[in-house]
Amino acid sequence: MTRNRAGQADGTGEGVMKNWRNIALHAAAAAAFIFLLQRYVLNASLESSLLWALTFGGCAAGLAYSQANR
């Protein structure tokens, strides 16, 4: 059984751009959430909050990428 993904039928590649946009939005949302949680709720330092935001953003991007390619 095959799926017809957006952008593959007409060859424009719009489905690919949509995937990358969703991956970037997922990563940005996760990074913003963990930064705000660390910085203002848990009162962590700026450096620690940025490091956790970068880590969680990267993990979220990896997860979104793997889900987009399923």
N, C-alpha and C positions, 0 to 999 in steps of 0.2 A: 504494500500500500504506500503510495507516495502522496506528499502534500504539495499543493501549489502555493509556493511562497510569493509574497508581494514583491514585485520587481523582477522576478525571473520570467514571467510570462511574456512581457514585452521587451525585456532586455535593457530597461532604463537604469536599473540599479537603485531605484528609489527604496526598495526594501532593505538594501545594505545600509544606506544612509540612515534610515529609520532605526535600524538596530544599533548603530554606533551612537546615535543621539540618545536612545534609551539607556544604553550602557553608561554614557557620560552623566546623564541625569541621575541614574541610580547611584553612581559613585559619589557625585556631588551631594546628594541628599544624605547618604550615609556619613560622609565626612562632616557635613554641617551639623548633623544630629550629634555625633560623638564629640565634636569640638564643643558645642554648646553644653552638652551634658558634663563633660570633664571640666570645662572652664568655669561655668557659673553654678552648677549644681554641686559638683564635688570639690570645687575650689582648687583645682590643680594649677600648676604653673603654665605659662604660655607655651613654653617649649614642649612640655609633656603633652599638653592638649593638641598641639600641632602634630606631634609625632603619632599620637593615637588616631587623629583624624586622617593622616596620610595612610596609616596602616589599614584602618577600616575602609577607607575609600578604595584602596587597592584591592582589598578582599571583596568588596561589593562589586567592583568592576569585573573581577575574575568570575564571580558567581553569575553576574548578569551576562557575561560573554558566553559562559558555558551553557546557560539556559537559552540564549538566543540561537545557539548553534545546534540545538537538539532536534 
